[in-house]
Amino acid sequence: MQYLVSVIDDKSNPGSTDRQPAISAFNERLIAEGYWVFAGGLADTAAATVIDNRGEQAVFSDGPFVESKEYLAGVWVWEAPDLDAALKLAAEASKVCDRKIEVRPFL
């Protein structure tokens, strides 16, 4: 089963900025053990654009769809045998990247 693993940062209390070597090592382990599908960091929320084309014409809005002190800083997509395995990896990921993690299965 595949899982979307969201990395959540906090503008008022951001995670450590020196985590890239540890994250890279964790990613290498995910690849070696067959969990890795995709990963990527995201630009700051100020770079976001929201598009709503449900009406007569598309409306483009600058900024994130929700203003919040917490924001999506990056994502992984993992292939794991079950939720327990994904949650175990997510606990490690939270420690490695010094941020909160959300795990959601794909339908």
N, C-alpha and C positions, 0 to 999 in steps of 0.2 A: 504494500500500500504506500502511496505517496503522501507526504505531509508538507504543508507550507509552514516554514519556521521563520517567524518574524522577529527581528531584533528591534527592541524598543528602547529608545534613548530618552533622556529627560533634559529639557533646556535649562531648568533651574539646578539640576544636579547631574551633569553628564558623566558618563562612564569614563574610565581612563583612556587617554589618547595614545598610550604606548603599547597597545595590545596587538598590533599587527603581526609581529613575529609569532606570538602564541596562536593567533587566529589562523595564520598560514600553516602552522604545524598541525592544528586541529583539522583543517581542511584536507591536508595531505592524508591524515588518518582516515577521514571520511571516504576519500577516494580509494585508498588501499583496501578498506573493509567493505566497499561496495554500497555505501549509503548515499554518496554524492550524486545528485542529478544536476543541480544548478545552484549558484550563489552570486550575490552581487550587493554592493553597497549602494546607497541612494544619496543623491545630492540633497542639500538642505531644503527644507520645506518652502523656502522663499523662491526656489526654482520651479515649483509645481504649477501646473495649469489644470483647471477643472473644466471639462466640456460637458454641457447639458444640451443635447439635441432632441429632447422629448417634445418640443413645441414646434412652432412655425419655422424657427430658424435656430441654428446653434448659438449658444451663449458660452463665451469663453471667459473664465474668471481666473485672475492671478492668485497664487497662493494655494495652500492645502484645502481640502474639502472640509476639514474641521480644524478650528484653532484650538490648540491644546499645548500644555507644557510638555507632554509626551508625544513622541512622533516615531514613525517607522523609519529606522536608520538603514535597514538592509534586510535581505531575505536569503534563506536557503530553501531549496526543495530537496527533501531526502526521500529515499526509498528504504522503508523499514518493514520488518515482518509484522509488527503490530504496534499499537499505541504505547505499550509499556517500553518497548525498545526506543521509540522516538522520544518519549519523555526522559528516559535515562540519558540519551544523547543531548537533549535540550538542557538538562541540568548541568552537564559538562560545558555546553556552549555558553550558558549564562556566566559561568565562572571564568571561562576563557576570554570572553569579550567584555566582561564587566558591565553587562546590561541585562535588562529583563528580556525574556523570550516568551513568545506565544506560539503554541503548536496547534495547527488545524489540519485535519485530514481533508484531502480532496474527495469529492463525491465520485 
